[in-house]
C-alpha cells in the first residue's frame, strides 16, 4: 500500500495493557501505527514506528508527530491512551502525585492533540479518542480518586469541546470511559476487590476497551460520545 494513502494511527501509552492491544488492533485494520511510551521497544513490523519518551514532556509530542509524519506522511487517528491513576485520600496527595497526574493525563493530551489536529486538518479529517475513566461520572467512596476526576474529567469535557469545534471540518472526537480493566496496572491480589466495584461482578478485559475504540473508529456519525465500558458502573450501584 502506498505510504501516503495508508491511514496512520498514533497511540500513546502503547507498550503494554490497552495500548499494546490498540497497536495490534489498528494494524489489523491496515493502519500504520506510531506507538509511544517511556519504555517502548523497537518493533519488527515496518508499519509500526516506536518512539520512546515521557508524554508529560511536550517535546515528546513534537518528536512523536514529526517522526510519524516523516515516516508515514500523515496522521489520521490519535488515541490518547497514556494515563496514570493515583488513588489516595485527598489530603494524602503529594505535589509529586499532582505533577505526575496532571503531566501525563492533561499536558500529555494537550500538545500531541494540537499537533495531530493540525495534520488532520491538512488531510481533510481524522479521529481523536481519549481514554478516561468511569469514575469521572460516578465517584465511589471505595476508590478515592480526586486526581483522576480532576485530570480525566477535564479530558472528558475537552472531548465534547473538540467534537463541536471541528464537527464541520471532518475531525471526530470521542472518549471511552472504562471501568477497572485487567492490565499490568492492577496487581493480581487486588482483582477480587476491584471486580466487586462493578455491577456485573467482574473486571473488564483489555479487549473490551480495544473493541470500543475500534467501534468508534468505524462510526462516522458518532462524535462527542463518552462510551462507558464499565460493567454497569455508570448506570448505578
N, C-alpha and C positions, 0 to 999 in steps of 0.2 A: 504494500500500500504506500502511495506517495506520502512522505512525511508531512507535507503541508496540508493534506486532506484528512489524515488520520486525526481523530479527536484526541485531546490531551487532558488528563485529569491530574491535578496537584492535590496531594494528600499529606496532611501534617500528622505528626504522631504516628508515623507509618511503620515503625519497626516491630511492633507486637500488638496483640489483642485485636481490637476492632480495626485499627489502622492497617495492620497486615492483611486482615480479611478483605478490607476495601481495595487494597492494591491488587489482590488476586481477582476480585470481582470485576474491577474495571478492565483488567487485562482480558478477562473472558468476554467482555463486551466489545473488545477490539480497540480499546483506548491505549495510547501510550500513557505512561504514568511517571510523574515526578514525585518521588517519595522522600519525605524529610523527617528526621528526628535527630536527637542528640547523638545517638549511638548506631544509626543505621549502617549496615554493611553494604558494600557494592553488590549489585545484582548480576546474575548470569545472563539475564534476559536483556537484549539490546534495546527493547522498548520500555525498560524501566531505568530511569535515571535517579540515582540516590544522592541526596545532598545532606551532609551532616551539619547540624547547627542547633542552637537554642532558639526556638521560635519567639521567646520573650525579647530577643535582641532584634530590633528592626533590620539590622544589617543581614540577618539570616533570610528574612523575607526577600530582600533585594537580590541576594545570591540565588535563592531558590527559583524565583520567577525569571531572572536573567538566564540562568542555566537551562531552564525548561524551554524558554523561547529560542535560545541559541541552538539547542539540540533538536527540538521538535517544531519550532516555528509558530507556536500558538498556545493559548490556554483556553479550554472550553469549560472545564469544571474545576471548582475548588472545594474540597471537603476540609473544613476546619475541625479536625478531629482531636488535635492535641488538647489535653486538658489535665489539670491537677485537681484533686479533691482532698481537702483537709477538713475532717470532721472533728471539731473541738467545741467545748463550751465557749460562748462568745468572748468572755473575758480572758480566756486562755490563749487566744490567738496572739502570736508574736508579730513583730514588724517583718521578720523573715517570711512567716506564713502569708502575710498580706502581700508582700512583694512578689512572692512566687505565684500566688493565685492570680493576682492582677496581671503579672507579667505574661504568664502563659495564656490565661483564659481571655484577657481583654487586649493587651498590647499585641499578643501573638496572633489574634484575629485581625487587628486593625490594619497593620501595614500590608500584610500579604493580600488582604482582600482589596485594598485600594489598588495595588499593583495589578492584581488579577482582573479587576473590573476594567481598568484601562485597556488591557489586551482584549477582553471580551467585547468591549465597545468597538474596537478596531475590526473585529471579525464578525460583527453583527449579532452578538449574543453570547449567552453562556448560562451557567448554573452554579449557584453557591449553596452548599449545605453546611449548616452549623450543627455540631453535636452538643446538646445542652444536657439537662438532667431533669427528670420528672419532679425532683424536689423543689425546683423553681416555682412550680404552681401549687405544690402540695407539700408544705413543710410538715415534718414529722418529729414529734417530741423525742422519739428514739434515736434520731440522727441529727444532732445539732449541726447546722450547715449554713450559717450566715455567709461565710465567704463564698461558698458555691452559689448561693442565691444572688449575692451581690454581683458576682462576675458572670456566671452563666445566665442569670436573669437579664443582665444588660445585653448579652449576646442574643438572647431570645427576642427582646424588644427590638434590637437592631435588625433582626431578621425581617420583621414586618416593615420597618422603615426602608430598608434596601429594596424589598419586594415592590413597594409602591413607587419609590423614586425611579426605579428602572423598568417599571412594568411595560412602558411603551417602547422600550429600547432593546427588548429581546433578552434581558437578563432576569432569570428567575432566582429567587432566594427562598430557601426552606430550612427547617430545622427538624432534627429528630431528638426527642426528649426520652432518653432511656430510663428504665428502672435500673436496678442493680444487675449487672451483667457479669457472667463468669469470665473474668480476664485476669492477667497476672497482677492487676492492681489489688485484688481481694484474695488474701491467703485462704487456703482450704478450710482452716478451722473456723473461719467466720461465716462459711456458706450457709449453715443451718439458720443462724440468726438473721442473715440477710434475706434468705428465702422467705422467712416469716413476715417480712415487711410487705410482701406483695399479696394482694387478694387471691391470686391463683396459687399461692403457697410454694412458689419456686422462683429461682433466679432466671434471668434471661440468658440466652446463648449469644455468642458473638454473631452468629449467622442471622439472628433476629434483627440486629441493628444494620448489618450489611444489606440484608434484603430490603429494609425500609429505605435506605439511601438509594438503592438501585430502582426501587419503585418510583421515588421522587425524580430520579434521573430521567425516567421514561414517561413522565406525566406532564406533558406540555401545558396543560390547562391549570396546573397546580402551582401557585406561588404565594408566599406569605404564610405557608402552613406550618404549624407546630405539630408534628406527628408523634404522638405518645406511643412508645413501645415499652410498656412498663407493667405488664401483668395486671392491669386494672388500677394501679395506684392513683391515676388521675381521676378515676371515676368515683372513688370513695373508699372507705375502710369499714 
